[in-house]
């Protein structure tokens, strides 16, 4: 890596899922030369969907360029896709970035910015079927790379995505040293983190809960896709 800062911009919006970006943040700040920036349209503060407040957030318009852009997902993704200023800033920074990344439903924002056409992309399992509306090729993998586009599946996949990108930038051994340093060795108490592994009643309960959001998300995706 060069001596100049490697600028990593986390494009945030109200009601993000905080682990979508704090997971990758925990990895990326350890990258040699990294300068991690949290930014939103208005700057100031952002409230996560669990109520956590993130402060010292910069304005996206004040950031000249980024080497890596990361867009998280969350319950506020409908409003984010419909925010022309937010989508426009994501597009501007992504067009000049070395890496364009997302976690969970953040890939829908990339789609709204016109960055997924003809690309393979990941998303949270409940929302990946919305990706083709943006011309993307839906991929069920936990981390999907297509050129400089690297997208992660739901929430915790952001850590995997960040380690994958770190290996590309700083080498596999360095990425492994970071993985060891943060003791990232998942051993969940239940093997139900993917829909195909969950018991039918568990999958049904989660799907029913998320389906309450489906009509609004589908409509938001259609509106955003029509603008492309």
Secondary structure as UniProt FT lines:
FT   STRAND          6..11
FT   TURN            14..15
FT   HELIX           18..28
FT   TURN            29..30
FT   TURN            32..33
FT   STRAND          34..40
FT   STRAND          44..47
FT   TURN            49..50
FT   STRAND          53..59
FT   HELIX           60..62
FT   STRAND          68..71
FT   TURN            75..76
FT   HELIX           77..82
FT   HELIX           84..95
FT   STRAND          99..103
FT   TURN            104..105
FT   HELIX           106..112
FT   TURN            113..114
FT   TURN            117..118
FT   STRAND          120..121
FT   TURN            125..127
FT   HELIX           128..134
FT   STRAND          137..138
FT   STRAND          143..146
FT   TURN            147..148
FT   STRAND          149..152
FT   TURN            155..156
FT   HELIX           157..170
FT   HELIX           172..181
FT   TURN            182..183
FT   TURN            195..197
FT   HELIX           200..226
//
